């Protein structure tokens, strides 16, 4: 497998005059769909391992959320129509003579995640779940099963993955702002905040502008004065979090669409816009590192819910991000690291059709030691691919948050 280490041409958005970064927070309808698809995949993987000894074929990456209807009011409103969530995909429905209880696995995964992460939503009363998982296609199941006894799984698709590092100041600030607000809500430190937080950031002319949407929970607020105080507190926390990652002057606007005179404010019963008509779909939100950064290399691949054994659309995006992060740490002179991988269906996942690293701030043609370090790290992550499923199932590697690897590799 050849690995190309090249000099990055031009400048990224992080190095330019204007940079745009967005994050859809934990309780955003699109983020909910991604999270529930991934939870179902992980729980299916654990069931397969327990009953068959290995993870069997599945791709449960199709999730749709249809918003409900609500009547929020200060002191506590009501949900008039529940949120409807549809989980669909393909899976092995029988293993070693045991019928796989997909419906109950999906119920447990979905309602458990919602209860843990959305503090004002009643995971049972406010949500109707429909599980539409069917058997996998014969061709893909057979391709998946060919890994038995093989040294490495075979790619089940021709796909590409990309990753970049280090994160810019603005990218880190956006992640920090959303985490600060969402975690305050979950910890009970700010019960008026919902977890449906969306952050849009623009760096221009040496300044940063944050536009933050934060759903407010009606039961935690008595009146408009309380609401305004909560909005102000959200702005203060946003500024504090951003200031920890950038020295540039930062301004913030929270719930910019509010029109108090018209009685239009971002007030919810459950802390998510999904309660009242805002729909969601897997794959429409954050990329694998938790960000939407249009000036960075990125793919449209929806990674959540895809199997962690052979689906290169998931695995290559993870590996590209993991490798870029390690290379950036190993080569501090590199101002930018970009990794690109392309698979070939039916070919071992550890041997991609294309493997490429691009470096800025380091000339790999002149600095052969740096080029060798970058190549070695990418090769190492690719060789580790068969064990990446273990890291995902244990929670050592995660989607939708940076850094991707939250605990060191066992073999590292």
N, C-alpha and C positions, 0 to 999 in steps of 0.2 A: 504494500500500500504506500504510494508516494504521498508525502506531505509537502505542500508548497508553503514556504514562508516568504512573504513578499513585503515590500514597502507600501504602506498605505498612501494613496494619492489624495490630494486635496485636503479639505478640512471637514470635520463632522460638524453637526449643528452645535455640539457642546463647545466647539472652538470658534464658532462664528459670531456675528453681531447679534443674531436673534436665535433663541432656542425656545422650543415649545415642548412641554411635558405634561402628561395627563395621567391620572389614576382614578379608576372607578373603585370605590371602597368596598369593604366587606359586605355591606347590606344593599349594594346596588343590584338591581334585578339581574343584570348580566353576570356579575360576580357570583351571585347566589347560584345561578345555573352552572357555572364552571365548578364551583365548590361541590355541588351535589353530584355532578357527574363523576368527579374525581373520588368523592367519598364512596360512591357505589362501586367503582372499579377497585378501590383498595379493599373494601369489605368482601367483594367477590374473590379477590386474590387470596385473602386470608382463608375464606371458606374452601377454595380449591386446594390450597396447601394442606389444610387440616384433613380433608377427605380423600385427596388424590396424591398428595405429596409434592405436587408442582402446581404452578399457576397455569390454568387452562385458557383456551382461546376466549377472548371477549373484547368488545369495543363498545362501550356504553357512553359515547361522547355526544349524543344528541339529547339536549335538554331544552325545554321551552317553559317559560313562566308566563302565564296569562294573569295580568293584574286584576285585583278584585275591586270592591267599592267600599268606601268608608265614610263615616260622618265624624270627623275629629272636632273636639271642642275642649276648651280649657277645663282642666279638672278630670278629663277622661271622656272620650267619645266611644264610638262603636264601629266594628267592622260589619258592613251590611252584606257583602258577598265575599267569600273567602278567596284567597289566592289559589290558582290552579297550577300545579306543576306536573309536567309530562317528562318522564325519563324513558328514553328509547335507545335502542342499539341492538347489538348481537352478542350472544353469550352461549357458552356450553351449558345446557340445561340439565344434563345428567352426567354424573361421574361415579364410576364403579358401582353402578346400579342404584345410586342415590339420586333422587330428584333434587335439583338445586332450588331452594326456596327463594327465588329471585324477588318475589313480591315482599316477603317479610324482611329480606336483607335490605331492600330499597327503603322500606318503611323505617327500619331502625336507623339506617345511615342518614336518611333525609331528616327525620324529626330530631335525631340526636344532634346533627350539625346545627340545625336551626335553633334548638334550645340552648346550645352552648354559645352561639355567636350573636344572636339577635335578642337582646334582653327584654324588649317590650312586646315581642311577638309570641303568641301562644302557638306552639308548634303543632298542636292538635286541632284547636278550634279554628284557627285562622288559615289553615292550609288543607287543600284537597290534593292528594297525590295519585297520579295514574302511571303505572309502570307498564311500558309497552316494549319489553325486551323479547326478542325472538331468536331462534337458533341462527348460528352463523352460516355463511355460504360454505358449501362443500369445499370449494377450491381454497379459500383462505384458512379453513380449519385444517385441511390437509397440509398446507404450507406451514402453518403454525406447529403442527404435530411433527414435522420433519426435524425439529430441533432435538427430539428425544435421541439421546446417544451421540449427538453432534457436539463439537467443541463450542460452537456459537450458534445462536438462533439466526434464522434467515429473515431478512427484511420482508415485511408484508406489504410494502408499498415503495414506490419510487418517489422520494420526497426530499426536502431540504431543511436544514436547521441552521440558525444563525445565533450568535451571541456577541456581546461586546462588554468591555471593561476598560478602565475603571468607570464607575458611575460618575457623572458630572455632579457638581455642587447642586444644580437645580434638580437633577433626578433624585439625589439623596434627600433633598429638602421635601420634595413632593411625597416620597414614601414616609418620611418622618411626620409630616403634617397629618396625613390620613391615619397613621398608626396612633398618633397622640389623641386625636378626637375619638376614634373607634375604641381604643383601649380604655379611655376615661369612661365611656358609656358602659362597657362590659364590666368594669371594676366597680361600678356604682358611684364613682367619683363625680360623674356628671350625668345623672339619670335622664335629664332633659334631652341629651344628645341621642339621636338614633345612629345606628351603624351604617346607614346609607349616606356615606360621605363621598363627594366627588371633588377632586382637586384639579384645576386647570392652572398651569403656571406658564408665564411668559417672561423671559429675560430679554430686555431690549434697552439700549442706551445706558448700560451699566446699572440697570435697576431691575428688580423682580416684582411682578404683579401676580398675586394669587387670587383666584376666584374660587371660592369654596362653597359648595352646596352641602348643607347639613340638615337632614330631616330632624325636626324637633318632636318630642313625645308629649302629647297633650296632657297625659295624666300627671306629669311632673311639673306642670305649669298652671298657675292659678289665673293669670290674666296676661294682657299684652305687655305690661311692665316686666313680668317674669320672662316673657318671650324675648324681649329686647335685651334683657340681662344675659340670657343664655346665648344669644347671637354675639353679644359683646365678648362673653367669655370664650366662645369658639374662636373669635378673631384673635384674642390675646394668646390662646394656646397655639394657634397656627403661627403667629409671629415668633413665639418662643421656640417652637420646633424648627422653623425655617432658619432662624438665626444660629442654630447649632451647626448648620451645614453650609452657610454662605455668609460672607462678610459684606455682600452687596446690600444696599438699602432695599427693604421689602415693604410693600403695601399689601393689604388684604381686604377683600370684600366678601362678606358672608351672606348667603341667601340674597343675591343681587336682584332676583326677580320679585322680591317682596314689594307689595304696594299696600301699605297699612291703611291708607285712606279708602281704598277699594275693598278692604277686608281680605286681601290676598296675601297670606303668609305661608311659610313652609311648615305647616302643622300636620302631624300624623298621629295615628293611634299606635302603630306598631314600630315606628322608627325606620320604615322603609317605604319608598314610593310605590313599591309593588302592591300595596294595599288598595290603591285607587287608580288603576288603569295604566301604570307604567309597566310595560312588558319586558321580558328578558330572554336571552338566548345564549347558549354556550358558544364560545368562540368569538363573540362580538366585543369583548372587553379587553382587559389587560393581556399583554404578551406574557411569556413564561416568567419573566423577571418582575412582574407586577406593574409594569409601566406601559404607557402608550407614548412612544417617542418618535414622531414621524421623521425626524432627521437622522435617525439611527438605522442600521440594517435590521430588518424585521421581516417576518413572514406572516401570512394570513392563516397559518396552520392553527387549528384548534387542538390543544394538547390534552385538556382535561377529559378524563374518562377513557382515554385510549389505553390499551393494555401496556404494561410496563416491561414486556418481554421482547416483543418483535416489532412494535409499531414505531418505526423510525421518525414519523412525524412528531412524536412525543420525545423519543429518546435523543434524537440528534439536536433538537433545540435545547434540551437539558445539557447534553455533553458540550455543545458549543458555548453555552453560558458558563458552565463549570470550568472548562479549559481556559476561556478568556479571563476569568477571575484569577485563576492560579497563575497564568502567564503574567498578568498585570502586577501581581504581587511579587513574582520572581524577578521581573524586569522593571524596577521603579522608574527607569529612564523612559520607558514607553508611555507616552501620553495617551495612546489609544491602542487597544487590541481588539481585533475583530476576527471571529472564527466562522467559517462556513463549511458545511458538510452536505453532501448529496449522496443519497443511497441508490441502490438498484434492487428492485424487487427480486426475491428469491436468492439473493447473494448474502453472505454472512454480514451481520450488522457491524461486526468489528472491522470490516474491510470496505469502507465506503468507496463509491465511484470517484468522489472528489473530497479532498481534505485540505483546507487552506487556512493559513493564519496571515493576517495583515497587521503590520506594526507601524505606528507613527511615533516619531521621536527617537527611533532606533532604525538604523539602516542595516537590514539583515544581510545585504550583499557585502558589506564591509565588516560587520560585527558577526562573525560566524559563530562565536560562542553564544550570543543572544539568540541567533536563529536556531542553534541546536537545542537550547533550553526550551524555546517555544514548541519546536517539533516534538521533543521528548514528552512534554506535558500533554500535548494533544494525543499523542500515541498512548500514553498511560491512561488517559480517560477513556479512550476507545477500547483499550484492552480490558478495562474494568466494566465495560457495558453489561456483560452477563450478570454482574452483581448489583447493577443499579436498581433493579426491581426490589432487592432486599432493602436498600436504603429508602426507597419510596414507601414500602410497606411499613417499615419501622418509623417513618417520619424523620429520618436523617436528612433527606432531600425533600424539598417542598416546591410546589408551584405557586406562582403569583406573589412572590415576596423575595427580596434580595437580602442577604446572599441566599442562593439556592441550597447550598449545603450548610445545614445548621449545626451538624456535628461532624468531627473528622471521620474520614473513612477508616473502617476497622483495620484494613491492611496497610494504611498509610504509616 
